[in-house]
Amino acid sequence: MLKRCFDGFNLQRERQDSDMWLWFGTYGISAFSFAIDHCVNGREAKTEYLEHPLLSKKDDDGEMSEEELKKQREAFVLKMQTMKANFDIAHRKNI
């Protein structure tokens, strides 16, 4: 019975770790892209920080608006580009 409790605790920690990874992936990348764009481009910057949680931004009928879908797509593209850059750095071939 103690082993089941320990396994349950480990499962809970894995879920918390996964949730934190997803949270940072969405909101952390939004913050980094916002900061970098505004530092580099100044007043010509076009990015906006996510002001509300992505999953809570729904219309009355439960559907997301086109603008919200566009923001989610942009956040996803930024996340994929960051993952690719990290992969390229980590797997750089020694020349």
Secondary structure as UniProt FT lines:
FT   HELIX           2..23
FT   HELIX           24..28
FT   HELIX           29..41
FT   HELIX           42..44
FT   HELIX           54..56
FT   TURN            60..61
FT   HELIX           66..90
//
